[in-house]
Amino acid sequence: MPRTQTRTRTVTVAPGVDLWTEERGAVDAPPLLLIMGAQASGLGWTEELTDALAARHRVIRYDHRDAGRSPWTFDEQPYSIPDLADDALAVLDAYGAERAHIVGLSLGGMLAQLLLADHPDRILSATLMGTCALSQKPLVEADGTEIAAADLPGVAPHVLEMWALPVEDHGLEAELDRRVEHWRVLSGDELPFHADEMRERERLIIEHAGRYDVSTAHGRADYSGMDRTEELARNTVPVLVTDASAEPVFPPPHPRHIAHVIGNARLVAMPGMGHALPREHLGRLAEAILEHTAAATAAPAAS
């Protein structure tokens, strides 16, 4: 697929905080906002997936505060995770997008839920990937078995062990080694892992950011005040939830829990997918998202 022409600009979300943003696709197409996970640059959305979505949408992706080319200001200007949801809304405002489709991965999926709960009038549809529900409502299985939200499985032990390791500066190539291994673990073990492709992607992300050190801001930010149990239960905006069988951060049955506790949500199976965007599923992901957004655009949710 040919590369779609891109347009970049900065968006001010707070005094002295100008986020890097990028837009591609027809300016009169339905807007679609891509929201990445913690510490991740917007370039984490692969070019192939972004271009596939831009064939039908005005796709906007951006770097969170303390990520990528956006300013790293947490130590001087601390913020909460809900503030990052407000940033996403500010990006939409800057692009004049009164309503938009949103796609969120990991922390981005949590921010998407905050937008669904707090600003449903701004959202045409949402796609949630590799995340957990901002709800205390239990999961009720088909056989009637009830699982409390607090009893859902946590992050896989080998991932926690990896995250506990100190990140030391041994130069660019060593940092690329570390990042590739990080993604190898997050990708799970059900699909091939393409280390050379991931290394090149991370090299481009580092060149984009102009630095290879790693911020810890999103892990230190305040996560309180994020429960939206009642608001999500009342949701009418169409929601698509990816059910990734090899997900090690929010493993099954987290996707089923999300689809159960958020109103108007449905699952799409992604066999073998982990906490990453694998080459093998990019086409399937794009197709599923585009079918979802087309249906939502044709029949928008009631306000």
Phi and psi in degrees as a GROMACS rama.xvg file:
@    title "Ramachandran Plot"
@    xaxis  label "Phi"
@    yaxis  label "Psi"
@TYPE xy
-65.9905  148.241  PRO-2
-67.0704  129.952  ARG-3
-79.6062  141.382  THR-4
-63.2377  136.551  GLN-5
-112.59  155.563  THR-6
-133.697  129.387  ARG-7
-116.106  153.814  THR-8
-161.776  164.938  ARG-9
-102.952  147.879  THR-10
-124.888  122.971  VAL-11
-80.1076  122.62  THR-12
-114.231  -13.2822  VAL-13
-162.646  162.663  ALA-14
-54.7965  121.04  PRO-15
77.9449  6.08253  GLY-16
-118.396  101.178  VAL-17
-113.157  112.263  ASP-18
-82.3177  140.014  LEU-19
-73.3602  131.459  TRP-20
-135.475  157.438  THR-21
-139.325  143.674  GLU-22
-128.607  139.049  GLU-23
-146.711  157.621  ARG-24
99.2855  174.315  GLY-25
-65.165  134.294  ALA-26
-68.4603  -19.4917  VAL-27
-98.8095  6.68298  ASP-28
-80.2174  159.878  ALA-29
-59.3687  128.671  PRO-30
-70.2096  144.551  PRO-31
-136.847  120.899  LEU-32
-101.864  125.545  LEU-33
-96.8293  125.865  LEU-34
-119.015  112.722  ILE-35
-81.7909  174.881  MET-36
-85.471  -173.645  GLY-37
-61.6747  136.145  ALA-38
63.6672  5.10437  GLN-39
-98.9673  137.74  ALA-40
-72.6537  155.221  SER-41
-61.0127  -20.2777  GLY-42
-70.616  -7.03177  LEU-43
-64.1163  -23.6257  GLY-44
-73.4573  114.089  TRP-45
-60.8597  153.076  THR-46
-60.1282  -40.4826  GLU-47
-60.9291  -47.3521  GLU-48
-67.3691  -44.7114  LEU-49
-60.6997  -44.3022  THR-50
-66.4545  -37.6635  ASP-51
-62.0007  -41.0341  ALA-52
-70.8153  -33.9814  LEU-53
-71.19  -10.9863  ALA-54
-64.9248  -24.1514  ALA-55
-127.273  -5.32297  ARG-56
-133.456  157.818  HIS-57
-85.9594  96.6524  ARG-58
-89.527  130.4  VAL-59
-120.786  127.311  ILE-60
-129.834  159.436  ARG-61
-156.945  164.225  TYR-62
-96.2181  126.561  ASP-63
-58.5388  166.703  HIS-64
-56.3956  146.028  ARG-65
59.9664  34.3924  ASP-66
-151.314  146.629  ALA-67
55.8282  -132.351  GLY-68
-89.8552  -7.68061  ARG-69
-70.8921  157.951  SER-70
-67.225  145.528  PRO-71
-100.196  94.3906  TRP-72
-122.848  5.84512  THR-73
-56.6629  -41.4193  PHE-74
-64.2169  -30.7447  ASP-75
-91.3793  -31.7076  GLU-76
-133.314  78.3961  GLN-77
-61.3112  149.089  PRO-78
-142.813  167.528  TYR-79
-100.979  165.359  SER-80
-62.1579  -41.7416  ILE-81
-57.2501  -26.7086  PRO-82
-61.8192  -32.0781  ASP-83
-69.3378  -29.6397  LEU-84
-67.1261  -38.2329  ALA-85
-63.9373  -34.4696  ASP-86
-60.9702  -43.304  ASP-87
-59.6338  -40.8536  ALA-88
-65.8171  -38.3331  LEU-89
-63.7827  -35.2253  ALA-90
-63.8017  -45.7783  VAL-91
-59.9651  -42.1811  LEU-92
-60.3157  -43.2534  ASP-93
-63.6887  -30.1772  ALA-94
-92.5896  6.62062  TYR-95
67.3737  26.5278  GLY-96
-91.7578  98.0466  ALA-97
-64.8702  -38.8439  GLU-98
-138.062  147.069  ARG-99
-150.391  156.133  ALA-100
-80.6714  146.528  HIS-101
-130.584  144.434  ILE-102
-130.32  120.816  VAL-103
-124.715  135.625  GLY-104
-115.112  129.057  LEU-105
60.4102  -119.968  SER-106
-55.8196  -35.2113  LEU-107
-60.1842  -31.6571  GLY-108
-69.2191  -32.0669  GLY-109
-69.7081  -43.2785  MET-110
-62.7815  -37.2156  LEU-111
-62.2929  -38.4791  ALA-112
-66.6502  -37.4351  GLN-113
-62.131  -39.7654  LEU-114
-67.1377  -40.5727  LEU-115
-59.1504  -42.9617  LEU-116
-75.4272  -40.712  ALA-117
-96.751  -23.4761  ASP-118
-139.367  53.422  HIS-119
-61.5479  -24.7941  PRO-120
-69.4382  -13.393  ASP-121
-96.8948  -7.41237  ARG-122
-113.076  126.217  ILE-123
-85.203  -39.1198  LEU-124
-161.971  163.132  SER-125
-135.931  141.532  ALA-126
-120.458  126.412  THR-127
-115.364  128.181  LEU-128
-132.297  137.469  MET-129
54.8626  48.1024  GLY-130
-141.541  -174.635  THR-131
-128.245  160.708  CYS-132
-77.2978  138.822  ALA-133
-87.6456  58.2743  LEU-134
-148.148  142.716  SER-135
-96.9346  3.15248  GLN-136
-69.1026  136.028  LYS-137
-72.4159  160.009  PRO-138
-85.3814  129.041  LEU-139
-112.336  113.925  VAL-140
-73.8619  169.43  GLU-141
-60.3406  -29.9428  ALA-142
-87.8902  6.93196  ASP-143
93.0632  -7.75836  GLY-144
-62.1109  132.447  THR-145
-109.932  130.014  GLU-146
-121.231  118.849  ILE-147
-63.7183  147.146  ALA-148
-55.6254  -37.8882  ALA-149
-69.1613  -17.7228  ALA-150
-96.7639  0.54452  ASP-151
-66.2546  150.259  LEU-152
-62.8245  145.266  PRO-153
-91.7108  -170.202  GLY-154
-60.3612  137.809  VAL-155
-56.1882  138.55  ALA-156
-54.84  -38.4136  PRO-157
-68.9809  -26.1589  HIS-158
-73.7257  -44.2879  VAL-159
-59.6015  -39.6484  LEU-160
-62.4663  -41.8138  GLU-161
-64.1867  -44.4484  MET-162
-65.3239  -24.8099  TRP-163
-77.3556  -14.8186  ALA-164
-70.0564  138.726  LEU-165
-67.3349  143.916  PRO-166
-97.3248  109.304  VAL-167
-108.753  152.68  GLU-168
-89.6036  105.118  ASP-169
-119.676  21.474  HIS-170
101.33  169.027  GLY-171
-59.9518  -49.5652  LEU-172
-65.5334  -36.7035  GLU-173
-66.0546  -37.3843  ALA-174
-66.4966  -38.2857  GLU-175
-63.597  -40.0274  LEU-176
-56.965  -46.4085  ASP-177
-63.4998  -43.7029  ARG-178
-65.2289  -40.7126  ARG-179
-61.9976  -44.0602  VAL-180
-65.5249  -37.1357  GLU-181
-57.7635  -47.6329  HIS-182
-71.0288  -28.9561  TRP-183
-61.8307  -44.2723  ARG-184
-67.2729  -43.6588  VAL-185
-68.8368  -24.1476  LEU-186
-75.9493  -13.0475  SER-187
79.7162  -175.829  GLY-188
-123.484  22.8111  ASP-189
-100.375  -15.7346  GLU-190
-125.945  156.524  LEU-191
-59.6702  145.69  PRO-192
-107.066  126.306  PHE-193
-100.932  85.6654  HIS-194
-61.9828  -40.6683  ALA-195
-65.0657  -40.7473  ASP-196
-63.5769  -42.9113  GLU-197
-66.0789  -37.8534  MET-198
-63.1566  -42.4453  ARG-199
-66.5084  -39.3366  GLU-200
-62.0336  -45.2925  ARG-201
-67.9538  -33.161  GLU-202
-63.2212  -41.4099  ARG-203
-65.8536  -37.9111  LEU-204
-64.5662  -40.905  ILE-205
-65.2999  -43.1694  ILE-206
-62.2114  -39.3805  GLU-207
-61.4416  -45.5164  HIS-208
-73.6091  -28.7831  ALA-209
79.1059  16.7384  GLY-210
-163.479  154.768  ARG-211
-119.048  3.47084  TYR-212
-73.5968  166.509  ASP-213
-117.811  125.909  VAL-214
-77.8769  147.336  SER-215
-111.144  12.9217  THR-216
-58.7713  -45.1566  ALA-217
-67.5674  -27.0467  HIS-218
-75.7029  -23.1024  GLY-219
-95.9915  -11.4575  ARG-220
-68.1061  158.984  ALA-221
-76.7258  120.013  ASP-222
-96.9704  4.42911  TYR-223
-72.5088  160.699  SER-224
73.8355  26.3969  GLY-225
-104.985  -5.66799  MET-226
-66.1051  129.144  ASP-227
-133.871  41.2074  ARG-228
-53.3474  -53.9954  THR-229
-70.7271  -41.8757  GLU-230
-63.8321  -41.8639  GLU-231
-69.7086  -33.2521  LEU-232
-64.304  -30.4841  ALA-233
-88.8266  -0.247415  ARG-234
-57.5473  139.41  ASN-235
-119.154  -6.31928  THR-236
-70.9621  133.702  VAL-237
-60.7654  129.679  PRO-238
-126.289  130.64  VAL-239
-110.962  132.491  LEU-240
-121.173  122.976  VAL-241
-79.2798  132.804  THR-242
-106.242  90.9976  ASP-243
-92.11  118.061  ALA-244
-71.0047  -25.3876  SER-245
-104.255  16.425  ALA-246
-63.38  119.009  GLU-247
-97.9145  -11.7147  PRO-248
-91.5954  -48.6688  VAL-249
-124.205  74.4055  PHE-250
-68.7148  161.61  PRO-251
-52.4558  140.131  PRO-252
-97.8288  28.2316  PRO-253
-52.9812  -44.8271  HIS-254
-60.084  -39.6187  PRO-255
-66.2932  -35.1871  ARG-256
-63.5745  -45.6984  HIS-257
-58.0693  -48.4587  ILE-258
-65.997  -25.5465  ALA-259
-79.2808  -37.1572  HIS-260
-96.3838  -13.7855  VAL-261
-100.328  126.532  ILE-262
-63.324  145.814  GLY-263
61.2454  34.7481  ASN-264
-111.143  150.076  ALA-265
-142.819  159.377  ARG-266
-98.47  151.184  LEU-267
-131.921  126.04  VAL-268
-73.8162  136.524  ALA-269
-128.384  77.4851  MET-270
-59.0962  130.471  PRO-271
85.5768  -11.3245  GLY-272
-74.6264  141.104  MET-273
-110.276  -141.96  GLY-274
-95.3032  52.5032  HIS-275
-159.231  -179.267  ALA-276
-113.256  87.2952  LEU-277
-75.5527  147.357  PRO-278
-51.5156  -40.5476  ARG-279
-64.8781  -20.6916  GLU-280
-112.949  2.32362  HIS-281
-62.7124  -43.2461  LEU-282
-64.4793  -42.8997  GLY-283
-65.2188  -39.9479  ARG-284
-63.0599  -48.0021  LEU-285
-59.819  -44.937  ALA-286
-61.3426  -44.8994  GLU-287
-64.6022  -42.9016  ALA-288
-66.0652  -43.7303  ILE-289
-66.9543  -37.4306  LEU-290
-64.0712  -40.7405  GLU-291
-64.6667  -47.1922  HIS-292
-69.0762  -35.2929  THR-293
-63.5219  -43.5704  ALA-294
-64.5189  -40.7532  ALA-295
-68.3026  -37.3474  ALA-296
-67.4889  -37.2135  THR-297
-71.4297  -32.1696  ALA-298
-137.714  74.7805  ALA-299
-60.549  150.433  PRO-300
-64.0435  149.765  ALA-301
-68.4803  144.021  ALA-302
